[in-house]
Amino acid sequence: MQRLTRRRRLRDERGASAVLIALLMIPLLGFGALAVDIAAVYSEKQQLQNGADAAALAIAHDCASALPACGAAQATADELTGANYDEAGSAHGVPTVTFGTNEVTVTNPGTQGHWLAPVLGHDSTDVSASATVRWGAAGGGTAVLPLAFSWCAFEQQTGGGEPTGETPTVIDFTKADETEGCTGPSNLEVPGGFAWLDSDSGECGATTTVDGVAYSDTGNSVPAECEPEYFESLLGETVLLPIFGEAGDTGSNAWYRIYAYAAFTITGYNFAGQYKSDPPADCGGTGSSGRCIEGVFTQFVDATDDFTYDPTAPDLGGWVVQLVA
């Protein structure tokens, strides 16, 4: 009799377990939807964001560079959002492109299908991402050379307008600069300073900002951080160099106040000793005063992260593109 009672109780418990499992399936599926489907939505949004970023940066660069592709912004957005999208079980929509003043925004829509959430009545989730990029004059950053040249000389060499990239220019260090009215009686902007700036720690470059003060690396010698091979690698490259509008003090306390950044294509240089291009630039100076860099002031858009955009900075032809949202 006791054995029959135990068997009946076991059959009743098996039925109760089945009911309990059935009741628990709904929250279990809900937790599964949270774990699996939400992760898929996150992955979808990340891919959409990558595409929006790539498209906005490319369109901004085309427009800042006045390239014909700026007029085909939608085609660029379609191509780059598609190239950055590879999500199974989802659909990629058509991106939209909107323009502001020196600004472009790309909005990239998509729909992520779900695996478990349909049990709860949710078949898919609409997802979108957007990116905004602005372009304009550089407001600060790290120049690839620790050099600064005067606004006075730049203005006389370029006429003060936008550079065309067609006029070869030799920029003399201030000790040998004969540009009329641009240096003092000794041809030095600051006694002890020859245009070299204090380099960033361990780098042949200097970080500066518009209206900020950069300090002089005294003497005529190339800063210790700069190797001859590094200068060679810059031949033919277009770089942004700081232009100073004011200078003061002397020796190790000498300073230059940065006015703006200009784009310069380097074609030669002569810093004496082993620091010469082949052929070396003709500085026109003699002895220790013959130091110069040769090339052309031009218009250039820097698409790296080395410089930031500042809508209030003077425009000397050196522009940057910056992802702002």
N, C-alpha and C positions, 0 to 999 in steps of 0.2 A: 504493500500500500504506500509506503514511504517512497519507494522507487518510482511509482507511477506519478506521484505528486511532483517529484523532482523533475521528471521528464516534461510534464505539463508546464511547469514554471519556466523551463529552458525554452520551450516553444514560444511561450508568451514573450520572453525576453528577446528572442530572435526577431520577432515582429516589431517590438519596440525599437530595437536597434535600427531596423530598416527605416522606420518612420523618422528616427532621429537623424540618420544620415541624409535622408531626403530633405529634411528641413535645413540641414547645414549646408547643402549644396549651393543654395542661393548666396549666402555670405561668402562661401569659398570661391565661387565664381566671381563675386564682386571684388574680393581681394586679388584674385588672379587678374582681373581686368585692370586693377590699380597697378599691379606689378608689371604686367606685360604691355598692355595697351597704352598706358601713360608713358612708359619708356619709349614706345614706338612714336608717340606724338612728339616727345622731346627730340628724338633722332630726326624726325621729319622737319621740325622747326630749325634745327641746327643746319641741315642741308639747305633749307630755304634761305637762312641767314647768310651762309657762305656764298650762295648765288647772288643775293642782293648786294652784298659787300663787293664782290668781284665786278659786277655789272656797273655799280655806281662809281667805283674807282676808275674803271676803264672809260666810262662816258665822260667823267670829269676831266681826265687826262686828255681825251680827244678835244674837248671843248676849250680847255685852258691852252692847248697847243694850237688852236684854230685849225684842226685837221678836218677834212671833209667828213670823216666818220661821225663827227658831232651831229651832223644832220641825219644820221642813220642810227640815232640813239636807241630806238625801239628794236632794231635788228641786233644791236650789240647786247641789249638786255635779254632778248630771246635766246641768243646763242650762249651767253655766259651763265644765265640761270639754269638753262638746260644742261650745260656741261658740268655743273656742280650738283646735279640731282641724280640720285640713283637709289630710290627708296621703293622696295617691293610692297605691294598692297596699298599703294597710294597714288594720287593723281596730282600732277603738276599743272597749275593754272597759267594764264597769260600774265606776265609781269606788266606793271604800269610804270611809266616814267613821267615825272613832273619836274619842272624847272623853276628856280627862283633866281635872284641876282647872284651870279657866280656860285650857283648851288644846284645840285640835282638829287632827287630822291627816287629810289627804285623800290617798289613794293612787290613782293613775290608771294603769290598765294598758292595754297595747296590743300589737299584733302587726304587725311590719313584714315584708311580703313582699319577696323578693329577685328580681333580674333575672338575674344571672349565677351566683350561688352555687348554684342548683339543679343545675348541671352537676357540682358537687362534692358533691352530696347534701344541701345545706342550703336548704330551701325558704323558711324564714322564721325570724325571731328574736323572741322575747317580750321586750318592753321595758316598763318601768314607771317612774313618777316619783312622789315624794311631797313634801308640804309640811306643815310644822307651824307654827301660829300661836298665840301666847299673848296674853292680854289682862289688863289690870289697871292699877294706879295708875302714873302717870308718874314716872320716876326722874330724868329730866333732859331738856333739850332747849332749843330756841330759841323763846322767847315772842315774839309779834308786837308786843308793847309792852315797852319797857325799864322796867317798873314792878314793884314788890314791895310787898305789904301785910302787916300783922302778923297772926299767928295769933290773938293776943288779940282783935283786932277781929273777925276772921272767926268765931271761936267765939261771941262775944256776938251777932253778927248772925244766925247760922244755928243757934244752940243747940249747935254742935259736932257735930251729926249730919249725915246726908247731905242736901245741899240739895235742895229740891223744885222750884226754878225758878219759884216762885209769889210770892215776897216781894220787891217792889222794894227795892233797896238803893242807898244813896249811900255810896261809899267816899271818905272825905276823906283828903287827904294828911296826913301825921302832924303837920304844923304846925297844922292846924285840927281834928284828930281829937279829939272830945270823949268818945270811948268810955271809960267809967270804968275806971281802972286800967291803961290800955293805953299810956300815954305818961308821960314824966317831967314834972317841974314846968313846963318850958317848952313842953310838948306836942311835943317833938322826940325821936324815937327816938335819933337821932344828930345832934348839933349840926352844922349845915351840910348835912344831908341831908333831903330832902323826899319820898322814895319813888322818885325816878328812879334807875335803875341806869346804870352805864357801858354804853353801847351797843357792839355788835359793830362792827368797822370798816366804815364806810360803810352800816350797816343801822340801821333804826329797830326794834331788837329786841335782846334780850340772851340769851346762852346760859348756863344755870346747871344745877346738879345738886343733888339732895337731899343735905343735910348739907354741901354746898359753900358757899363764901363768895363773895358777889357784892359788888362795891364800888360805893359811892354816887357818882352824878354830882351834884356839889354845886350848891346853888342851887335856885331855884324855877322856873327857866325850862325850857321844853321842850328836850330835847337837839337839837343842831344837825342830826342825821341825820333828824329827823322833820319831814315836810311836812304842812301842813293837809289837803291832799287825801288823804293816807294815813289820817289819823284818820277822815275822812268815809267812806272805803271800809270801815271796820270797824263802822259802825253796823248793828245787827241781827245781827252775827256773834257766834258763841260761840267764845271763845278760852281757852287755858290760861294762867293767870298765877301766878307764884311767890308763895308765902306764906312769910314769914320768921318764925322762932321766937326768934331772938336777934339783937342788933345791938350794935355797939360802936365805939369810937374817935370821932374828929371830923374834920370837913373832908374833904379829899381822901383821907384814910386811913380814912374811915368805911366800915363793912362791915355786911352783913346775911347771916346764916346761913339758908339755904333749908330750910324744914321740909317742904313739900309743894307740890303744884300743885292749884289749884282752877279749875273751869270757870265762866266768867262771860260772860253775854250782854250785850253793850254796847248800851245804849239812849240814852245821852247822855254828854256830858263838858263840862268847863269848866276849861281850863288857862290862861284869861285871854288877852287880845289876840285874835288871829285864830284861836286854837285853841279854838273853841267849837262845839258842835253847835247845830242849829236845831230846836227851842229849846234853849238851853244848860241844862245840869244845874244844879239849885239846890244849891250847895255849902253855903250857910248861913254861909260865912265872909265876911270883909270884907277889902278891901285886898289885899296880896300873899299873904295866907293862904288866900284862897278858891280852892282847887284840888281838883277831885274828878272821879270817874268814876261813872256811874250805870248800873244794870242789875240783873240777878238772878244769884245763884249757882245753878247748876243741875248736872245730871248730863249728861255729854257724853263721847263716844268720838271721839278724834282718830285718824283713819285715815291721816294723812300720815306722812312720815318725819321730822317735826320733833322728835318726842319718842321716847324709849325706855321700854320697860317695865321695872319693877323690882318684884319680888314682895315686897320688904321695905319699900317706900315707903308712907307713910300715905295712906289713901284719903279724899280730900276731894271725890269726885265726878268728878274729871277722869281719865278712863281713856284708854289707848292700845292699839292692836293692833300686834303686831310679828311679822314672819316670822322664825322662829328656826332653821328647818331645811328 
